[in-house]
Structures are given as structure tokens and as C-alpha cells.
Amino acid sequence: MEPTTTTAAQAIVDGVGGADNITALTHCATRLRFELKDAAKVDAAALDANPVVLGSVPQSGDRHQVVIGGAVQSVYSDIMNLPSMKAMGAVSDADVKAAARAKVKGKNAWVDAFFEYLSDSFRPLLGVLLGGSLIIAIAAVLDALGIVPFQGVDRATAAGATWIFWDAMWRSVLYFLPIMVAYNAAKKLNVDPWLGATIMAALFTPEFMSLTNTETFPGTTCTTNPTLGTESCVATIFGLPMQLNGYGGQVFVPLMMVALLAVVYRFLKKVFPENVQMVFVPFLSMLVMIPLTAFLIGPLGIWLGTGLGAGLAWLNTSAPMIFAILIPLIYPFLVPLGLHWPLNALMLANIQTLGYDFIQGPMGAWNFACFGATAGVLYLAARDKDMVMRQTATGALAAGLFGGISEPSLYGIHLRYKRIYPRMLAGCLAGGLTIGILGTLFTSGDVRGVTTGAFAFTSLLTIPVFNPIWIYVVSIAIAFVVAMVAVMFSGYKDPEAPVEELSATEATSAPAVTAPATTAPAAPAASGTSEVFSPVAGTVVSLDDVEDKVFTSRTLGEGVGVIPANGQFVSPVSGTVATVTKTAHAYGIKTDAGLEVLVHIGIDTVRMKGEGFTSRVEKGQQVTAGDPLADVDLDAVRAAGFDTTTMVTITNTKALRTAGGEVHPLAGRDAAVGEAIIQVTR
């Protein structure tokens, strides 16, 4: 029976060392972010064994991330509602962050802190950014169908007031984005968020914007950037030149401003006593930071964003093929590490500076290659009747295709099976190459490849925001199909370790080792009756009585469990040793008659990392029933807290039954070595 969400939430808390070990907890779109007193208390294996957890990611110092997927909000709520969490006053709510950065240990702590600063400055805005992208997607569809003209210089007259208002609904998100980012960034650095928002908002007031009027202010001069086509004005303020820019949509400016504001803010709080801080700290912060932002930080942020954008625009124009291939190939490595936020910031800067972005088009090739690989896994899971993987892949695929969210696919599937990434990269390469070729052939001038005027999560719903839409559709379709077909035909399970997904616990506690070699169970080659003998003396039990839900569910075929009386294990059949795990706890043997027999010694014993296990065979070796297979120190297994029950299953049971055969377990008795415990009829 599946655990309740409350039970799963408590298991997560226990997995990070208990409520007393948590100092702060927040969440993003897919992950729980824990700040812990002692990260050494984290039980990664227990976390990964939790059915609601897609994976766990240790950070530097005492931080740990637990990947949940789309259900993160409900899991977060369940955790915060636990009695153990309510009892401890140190735990924060959704607005409280990991505060004491000075306590963070580790040589890469500053890197983690930097990217968390970027992430948490944007993360709360993902919902409105996605909402805005869907609003513009509807506008793009209406414009493409000739119903409402949203494009062109005369669109205000042609579209009418109603649809211009519709246009304002999504532009509001982009235009006031710097104020929103400043608010979140200030919260992240434990500064009054309204102070950060106020300083940024000063550059959006009608008074500030009016300074660009050369008729009203003759001292103001304006020039046009010949490369970007943008206008830049300079006004004289307090006798000093101030560069005037439109700050709508800018993200580098608020990020830089708040970082400096945090220094000023903390200094002022030390200088003034608490009873006057409410007045003088905001007052002096504004007095210092608004001019500093207008004179220095704003122009510097514009220069930084424009420079990076112009550099990438040059690469996209000069070498569109390289650019289109590079973007989808680097994203699969940036996203799992959270290093993609700078590129997201550049996308937003491009939209504001250039009026369009050229990164998201090639990025779509990566996203749809990711989703295609998930679709391939879903096909194989449905074919093999793997209920657990089918449910995981279905949820991940839905989150990807309709939400543009890749984390459920990455952490739930792709990072656990090392065969998937090369196949997914093939899809990324194919999609990027397609954009590069078609973009080179059918686009020209300063705008090459696929562009968009909105910050869009690359999903099926946002396809209309890309232009040329047909190049984008062809490219993402090719990326999706190539990755899907590659996984479907080559499988996603590691041929070197066919039994490492044997239990939910093992599959996640040892993610580097994955599942069966064959993409489809081999059909038996002969008819009649075959017997599988006991590999060890002991008590034979039904798989229903085995404390491992994967074996109990018969995901790895029908068979029995044997409670061993000693540690001398022999081969239960004659055949070829197909696989031997590095930890020597599991063996796959294929008989000449086509049976695929698995011997798995103990439950979750992969976590012993081979201690107490000695293999007596090698992969590819021919064995006869009764030949030595392994020597195991059962006392060491028990002392480590693991169940010694040994599972013996026919992993190609489905193929046997499809061919009219059947597997008959002979459980409920004691058996000697070499005594039949399974009969197979065909």
C-alpha cells in the first residue's frame, strides 16, 4: 500500500535528520530547499527511497535539496503541517530563506550562494512569467490567423483598445519585472523587500522617464545605437551627466543594485539604534542607493546585459549553426546544477533590449529532446508493464509537454539511468542542427534562427510565440522523435547491471547503477518443463512475503524468496552468467532454453557496497547448476541491518506467458541446495 502524503512528508523530515536538524525550508518549482544544522545527518538512501521523492541533491555546507516535481507545493505544505515542525520555532515558512550564509562551509559555497541568489530572485516569478507567455501565445495565434493584428507600427489603430488592453496584460509582467526581481532579491539577502522595490521603482516614475524629453530639458541629448537600434539619452543632474535608459524588463540592474543595497542596509542598521531604524535606515538607503543606481548601477547593468546580449547576437548572426547546436547541448548539463539562470536572465535582457530573444528557440530543442527521452521510457515501461516507471514517466511527460518543466524527467528518470543522457543529447544535437540549417537557409539579416518576443516556457502551449513557427515546430519535433526513438530501440537500462533497479530503495540509493540489459525479455527457445533449483539451503517463501515491493509486484518476474541457512550460494541453473553486479550481491544467468534467472542475495544489500560478498563467477562464464556462485557473510549482512532473504525470479516471465508458458513457484517449505523451487512449463 502506498504511504499517505503525510507519511511521506514525515519520512522526508526524518531523512534530513529530523525537525530539530532543520533551520530553514523553502521550495522552488520542483525542489524542497533545506538549510540544516548538520548535513552529515542526511540519510540520502532513505530520501531516495521515498516514493514522492525524485532525487536528492547535496549542496555545499549544510544545505540539501530534495527534488519532488510538480507536487512540491503540496509536499511542502504537508511538511510544514507536521506536529514535529510546528513544535520547533526555528523553521521558516515559504518566505523565510537560509539566512546565515557566513556559516556555510565548503570551497564552492560562494558559487552555490550566487546561483541560489539568482534562482530565488526569479523563482517566485515563474508563475506570472508562464502566465504572461500563454497570454502572448494567444495573441500570436490571433495574429497568425489574421483575426487581430498584434504586430506592426499601426497595431494600436488596427487592433483597437480592447486588444491593446490584452497586450498590456502580458507586457505588465515584463515591464515591471525589475521591481519584482528587486523585491525578491532583497528578501533573499534579508533586506526589507519593499525598500529594494522602491529604489528600483524610482527609475520607472513618470518624472524620471520625462528626463528624456529634449524639448522640456534642453540639456538632455539622445543618440541611437547603430547595432541594436536602441536610443540612449544623457541628462545633466546636479551638474553631472546621467545616462537615461528604459529599465523595463532589465534584470541585471536590480540584481546588482540589491547586492550593494544589502551592504549599505546592514551598515546603517549597525549605526542606528533600533528605536530609530524604521525612519533613518530606509531614508538613508534611498538617499544613497537611488542616485547610485541612476548614475552608476543602472547604466552598468544595461551595459552588461547589452554587451552579453550583443555578443551572443553576434554569434547567432555570424555562426548560427554553431549557436543553434551549442545552446541545446549545454542546457542538459546546466539545468541539473541550477546554472541556467544567467542564460534566463540574458533572455529577458534580450527581449527588453532587442525586442526579441534568440536563445529560447534552440533551448526548445533541448527541452523537447528531454521530453522525447521520457516518452521513450514511457513506451518501454508500458510495453513491459512496469507500473512504477510508467507512472513516473507519465507525470514527467505531462509536466514537460504542458508546463515546460524538465526537472521531473531529469531527476525522476534521466539522471538515474546513464544510458539515457547520450540518447537525449542525440535529440538535442538533431534539433539544434535542424534549427541551424533551416535558420541559415530561410532567415537572414541581423535576426537569424528562431526568435520570440516573450519569456516562454518551451512547451506545446507556447509554440505560437516562436518565429518562424514552422522552423521551431520542425526542430523540436525532430529533437523529440530522435531522443524517443533512440531510447525505444536501445533501451534505458544499463546492460552492465541488470538488477540494480530491483527495489525502490536500491534504484535510488545507487543511482549510478541501473537496470536490465535487454530492451525486451527474450522468448524461450524450447518447449517442455524446466526446473530452477535452490541456490542455497533454507526456507522457501512466496514473493508476497518478501519485504521488497518491486519483487512483490513481480516487476522482475515470478519467483520465490529463500531465507538462507548459510552463506554458500550456488548456481540454480546451467547456462551463461549474463551479469554480475560490482557489489556481488546479484547475478543474472541465461539458460540455453531461454530462461533468464535472477539471483538477488538480500534486500537492499547494494548499500553494503560489496562488504561481506565474494563472487565466485564472472560475466560470460559458463556454469552448471550447483557450481559455486558466491560466498556471503550472512552475519555481516544482519549486523548491517539488512534482510538476508534471497530472491530467485524468472525475469522474462512476461515473454513466457505471452508464448503460452507459465512459471510455478514452489514455496512454503524448506529446501536443500539443488532442490527444485520453481517449475517453468512451455
N, C-alpha and C positions, 0 to 999 in steps of 0.2 A: 504494500500500500504506500502511495506517495505521501511524504510528510506534508503537513499543513504549512502555509506560508509563515505562520508564527513560529513553528518548529524550525523551519529553515532559517528564519531570521535569528533565532537564538543560537543555532548552530554556527552562523557566521560570526556572531559576537564571541562565542566560545573559541572559534577558530583563530581570532585575532588576539586571544589571550584573556578574554572576559571583559566585562564592562569596566572593571577597575583599571584595565590597561589602556582604555581609550581616553584621549584628551580632547579630541575633536573629530567630527564626522560631517562630511559634506558629500554631495554627489553631483555628477555631470549627466550628460545624456545617456550614458551607458554604465558608468562606474561609480562605486562607492569609494570615497577617498578617506582613509583613516589616518589620523595623527595619533601615534601610540606613545606610551611611556617607554616601552621596551619592545622593539620589533623582533627580538630574539624569541619572544613568546608566541609568535605566529606559527600556527600549525598549517603549513601550506597544503599538505596532503588532505587534511580534514576539510579545508576550504574547497579544494578542487573536487572533493568527493560529494559536496553538496549539490543536489540536483538543480538548484536555481542559479548556481554559480557557473559562469562560462570560463573563468580562469582568474588567477590572482597574479598581481604584478608588484613585486617588492620595489620600493623606491629607496633612494639614499637616506641615511639616517633612520629615523623611526617612523617612516611613512609607508603605507601599504595600500594598494588599490585592489579592489575586488570587482571584477567585471560581471555585470548582471545582464546587460542588454536593455531592451525596451521596457522591462518591468522594474527598472531601478527605482522609480519613484515609490511604487507600492512596497517594495522590499525595504527601502529607506524608512518609510512610514511605519512598517511593521517593527523594524529595529527600534525606532525612537519610542514606540508604544510599549516596548517590553518593560516589565516591572524593574528589571535589573538596571535598565538605562535611566528610568525615571528616578531611581534611588540615588544615582550619582550626579551631583550637581555640576561636575566638570564638563559634561558632554554638551556640545553646542547643538543648536538647531540648524536648519538649512542655510541660515545666513552667517553662521559663525565659521571662521576658517581656521586653518592651522596657524596659530599666531606666533609662537616663539621660534622664529627662523634661526635665531642665534644658537639654539640648541641642536640644530641639525648637524649631523656628523657626516663624514664621507667626502672624498675629494671631488665628487661630482654634485655635491649638494647645491652649489650655486646654479648649475645647469638645470637641475630639477626645479629649483625655485624660479628661475627665469621662465621656463616653459609653463609652469603652473600659474605664474603671473599672467602670461598671455592667455592661457586656457581659461582661467577663472574670470578674466576681463571680458571674454567673448561668450563663454558658456551660457550664462543666463539669457543671452540674446538670441540663441539658436532658434527658439520657437518663433519669435517675431520675424527673424530673417527668413525662416522657412515659409511663414505665412505670407510675407511680402513677395517671396519668389513665386508662390502659387497665384497671388493676385496678378502679378505681371504676366504669368503664364496664360491666364485667362485673357488678358489684354492682347497678348501676342497671337492667340488663336483668333480672336475677333478681328485683329488687323490682317492676319493672313487670309481670312475668309472674305475680306472686303466689307465687313459689317460696320466696323468702327475704325477710322484711320487714326491710330495712335502714334504714327511716325510722321516725320516731316515738320518743316518750319511752320506750316499753317494748320497744325493739328488742333490748336485751340479753337480755331474757327470751324474746322471741318468736323471735329468730334463733338463739340458742344459742351456746355457746362457740366452736364451730368457725368459724362465720361472723363472729363478733365478732373472732376472730383474723384472718380475711381482711380485715376492715375496718381492722385495725391495720396491715396491710401497706402500704396507701397513706397512712394518716394519719401513719406514721412519717416520710415524706418531708416532709410539710407541717409537722408539729410541730417537728421538729429543723432545719428549713430555716434559721433564723437562725445556727445553729452552722456549718452548711455554707457559708453566704454569708460569714460572718466568716472562715472558713478561706481561701476563695478570694480575698476582698478583701485579706486580709493578704498573701497570696502576690503579688497584683498590685502592692502597694505595697512589696514587698521587705522585709516584716516576717515574723518567724517565724510561719508559719501556725498552728502549734499554740498559740501564745500568743493569737492572735486568737480561736481556737475556745474556748480555756479561759476567757477573760474572758466570752465570751457564754454559755458553758455554766453559769457561776456562777448565772445567773438562771433556770436550769432545775433546779437541785438540789432535792431534797425539803425541805431546810432553808429555802431561800428561799421555796418555794411554801407552806410551813406558816405563814409570817408572816401569811397572810390569815385564819388561824383566830382569830376574835374571842374564842372561849372560852379558848383557850390563851394568847392575848396580848390582854388586855382593852384595851390602849392602841390597838389596831387598830380603825379604823372603816371601814365599807364603804358605798358609795352606788351607785345604779343610774342609768345614763344613760337618760333618758326617750325620747330619739330613737333610739338604737341598741339599747337594751335590754341593754347590757353593764354588768358590775359593776366598780367601781373601789374599791380599798381603800388606806388610808394607815396606815402603821405608824410608830412612833417609834423611830428608830435613832440612837444617840449623841446623844439629845436633839433630833434634827432630824426633821421629817416626811419620810417616804419613800413616794412613790406606788408601790403594788404593782400590777403588771399581769401578765397571762398573755402571755408573749413568744413562744409557739409560733406559727410562721407569719409573724412580723414580719420585714420586710426592711429598712425604713428604719433601725431601731436598729443592726444590725450594720454597715451601710454608714457611718453617721455615727460609730459607735464606732471603727472601724478607721481612718478618716481621721484622727481625733485620736490614736489609738494610734501611728500612723506618726510623728507629730511627737515624742511622748514617747519612743518607741523609739530614734529616731535621736539625740535629745539624750542619752539615757543611754549610748548606745554611744560618744559622743564624750567623755563624762565619765569613764567607767571604762576602765582599761586592758584589753587583750584577754584577759589571763590570768584575769580575774575576771568578765568579761562574762557567762559562762554562768550564773553564780549571781545576780548582782545586777541585771542588765538584766531578766530575766523577773520576778524578785521585786518590784522596784520598779514595773515596768509593771503587774503585777497589783494591787499595793498602791494605785496611783493610779487605774487605769482601772476596776477592778471597782466601787468606791464611786461614781466619777464616772458610770459607766454606770447604776448602780442609782438614784442620786439625780437625775441630770440628763438624760443622753443617752437613757436608756430612756423616761422619760415624754415627753421632747420628740419622740422618734421616733414614739411612739404617738400623740401629739397631731398630728404632721404627717400620718401615714398616715390617722388617723381624720378629720382635717379635710378632706383631699383627697377621701377616700372619701365623706364625708358631703356634700361639695359636689357631687360627681358623682351621688351617690344622689338629692340634691335635684333636680338637673337631670333625671335619669332619671324621677323621680316627677312632677315639675311639668311637664316638657315632654318626654314620652317620644318624641314624633315627632322633635323636633329632635335629641335624643340618639341615637336609633337611626339617623338619617341621617348625623350628624356623624362618628361613630366609623368606619364603613366608608369614608367619603370622605377622612379624613385619613390612614388607615393606608397607602395606596399611596404616600404621599409620605414617611412616617416610616420605613418599613422599609428602603428603599434607602439611607437616610442613617444607619441604625442608631439612630434617635431614638425607637424604640418601646419601649425598655427601661423608661423611667419608667412607662408605662402597664402594662407587665407587672408591675412592682413593685406598682402600685396594685391589680391583680387579686389578687395574693397577699395584700395587706393587707386587701382587702375580704373574702376568704374567711375570714381569721382573725378580723376584727373583726365582720363582719356574719353570717358563716356561709355566705355565698354571694357570687358575683360577677355583676355585670350588664353588664360590658364585653365579655366574651368572646362573648356571643351576637351582638351587632351586628358584632363583629370577624369572626365566621364568614362574614358576608355579603361582606366584602372578600376573605377567603381563597378562597371558592368562586367569586367573580367572577373572581379571578386565575386559578384553575384552569379556569374555563369559557372564558376567552380562550385559554388554552393548548390546550384541546380544539378550539376553532375553528381554530386554526393547524394542529393535527394533522390535522383533516379536510381542509383545503386542501392540506397537504403530501402526504397520501395520495392525494388526487384528482389532483394534478399530478405524482405520482411523484417528489417531491423527497425523496430518501433522507436527505440530511443533516438537513434540517429535521424530517423525520418521526422520526428517531432522537432528536434533541434534544427535541422536543415529547413524545415517548412517555416518556422518562426524567423530564422535568419534571412531567408529569401524574401519573405513578406516585408520585413523591416528594411531590406535593401531596395527592392524594386519600388516600393511606395513611399519610403521615407528617406532613401538615400543614405542610410546608416550602415556602415560596414563593420562596426565592432562585433555584432553578434556572429557574423560569418567568420571574422578573423579569430576571435577568442574562443568561439564555440566549436570551430571546426578546423580552420586552416592552419593555425599555429600548433595544433595538436598532431597533425599528420603531415610529416615533412615532404611527402610526395606531392602535396597539393600546390605548394608555392611555385615550383618550376612550371607547372601546367598553367597556373594563374598568370605567371609572368609571360608565358607564351601568348595568352589572350591580351595582356597589356601591350606587348610588342605588336601584335597584329592590329589592334585597334589604333595605337599610336601611328603605326606605319600607314594605315589607311587614311587617317586624318592628314598626315604629312603629304602623301601622294595626291589625294584629292584637293587638299588645300593649295598645293603647288600648282596644280593644273587648272583649278577653277576659281581661285581667288588671286587678287593682285593688288598692287599698290602698297600702302602702309598697313593695311589690315589683311593679314594672312590667316589661313586656317579657320577655326570655328570660334566665334565670339559670342558674348552675351552682355546685355545691359543690366543684369541683375545678379545678385549673390544668390545662387540657386544650389540647393542640394541636388546632386545629379541622380534623379530618379525618373521613373516613367512619367510622373505627373509634371515634371519641369522641362520636358523635351521641347515644348514650343518656345522657350525663351532663347534657344540657341539659333545661331545663324552662320552659314546656311544650314537650315534644319536637315536637309537631306544628307549632307556630308556627315553631320553629327549622328543621325539615325543609322546610317550605313556603318559608321565606325564603331559605335557602341554595340550594334548587333553582331558585328564580326568579333569584337572582343568577347562578348558574352558566349557566342557559339563556339569559338575556338577553345576557350577555357572549359566550357561544359563538355564538349566532345572529348577533349584531352583527358579529363577526369573519368568520363564514362568508359572510355576504351582502355585506359591504363590503370584505372583504379586509384583509390586514395590511400590505400593501406600499404604499409611498409613490408616488402617481401622478406626482410631480414628478421622480422619479429612478428609472426602471425598471431600471437596470442596476447599482445600487450594491451588490447582494449577489452580484455576478458571481464573486467569488472569496472563499475563506475569509478571505484576508488583508484584502481590501478591505472586506468586510462588517463586520469587527470593528475595523479601523483607522479607519473613518469611520462610527461608529455613528449619527451624526445623519442620514446619508443612507441611504435604504433602497431597497426593491425594487419590482418591476414594478407598473404602474398597473392592469392588468386583473386581475380576480379569476379569470378563466378565459381561456385562449388563444382568440382569435377564430378561427372556422372560415373557411376560404377561401370567397370569394364566386363564384369562377369555376372552370371546368374547363379542362384543356389542359396546356400546358407553359410554365413561366416560367423566366427566367434572372436570376440575380443576378451583377452584374459586379464586377470587382475595383476597389476604391476607390482603389488605389494600385499603381504598378508594383512588382513584387517576386516573391519565390518563394512559391508556394502549398504549404502543408503540411497534413497531417491534424491534426485536433484531438487525436489521440492523442500527437502530438509537441509539443503546447503545454504549457508548464510552469505550468499552472494547472488544478488538479484539478476545479474546477467546470465549466470548459469541456470538459475531457477526459471528464468524466462525462456530458456532454450535458444537464446540468441546464437550461442555457439554450438547448437545441435543437441540432440538427445543423448543421454548417457547416465552415468551414476557417479556417486561420490564414494570414496573409500577412506574410512578412518584408519590410518596405518598403525600397525602394531610395532613396526621397526622402520629403520631408515634406509633399507636396501631396496631400491626400485629397479625393476627390470622392464624390458620392452613388452608391451601387451600383445603385439602382433609382429609378424615378419614383414619387412618392407624397407623403404628408404627413409632415412631421417631427413625430413624436409626443412625443419627449423630447430634451432636450439637457442634459447634466449641467453643473453650475456650474463644474466643472473642465475642461470642454470636451474631455474625453477619450473620451466615449462618446455614441452617438447611436442613437435608435430611429426607424425610418421605417416607415410602414404604407402598403402599396400599395393601389390601387383593387381589385386582385384578392384582397385579404385577406391578403397575406403580411406578417408582422411581422419586419422585418430589423433586427438589431443590428450596429452597427459599434463595436467596442471597441478603441481605439488604445493598444497597450502593455499590459503586465501589471503590476498594482498601481500604475498611474500616477496613481490618485486621490491618492496620497500626495504627488504633486508640487504639489497644490493649484492647478493651472492654469498653473503656470510653464512656459513653452515651448509652450503650446497656445493657439491663436487660433481661435475658432469663426467660421464664415462663414455660419451659418444660425441661425434662431430657431425656437422651438417654434411649431407651427401653420403654418409656411411650406410652400408647395408647391414641390417640387423635381423636376427631371428628371434621369434618370441621366446622370452626367457633370458636373452642377453642382458648384461648389466646396462642400466640406463643412467642412474645417478645414485650417489650416496648422500644422505641428508642427516644432519644432526637435529633430530626432532626436538631434543631438549632445548637446543638453542632457539628453535622456532617458537616453542611455547614460552620460553623465557622472554622473548622479544614481544610477546603478547599476540601472536598470530595463530590462527586456526590451522591445524595440520591436515585437515580434510583434503584429499586429493581427488580432483575431478577428472574423469575419463569420459570423453564425448566423441561422437562422430560429427565432425564439423560440416560435412556435406550431407547432413540428414535431409535437407530440403530437396536436393537433387535426387537422392534415393527415393524419396516419396513421390516425386514427380514422375520417376520412371516405374512406379508401381511397387517399390520396395518398402520395407519398414524396419525400424530399429526397436528392439525389445530389451529394455533394461531388466536385469536380473538382480533386483535389490531386496533388502530386508533379511540379510543373513550374513554369516561370517564366511570369508573366502580365503583359501590358501593361495600362494603365489602360483600362477598358471591356471587357476580355475576360472571357467567362463563367467563373466559378469555382464556381457552384452551379446545378444544374438542379432544378426542382420540377415533378413530374408530379402530375396530379389526375384 
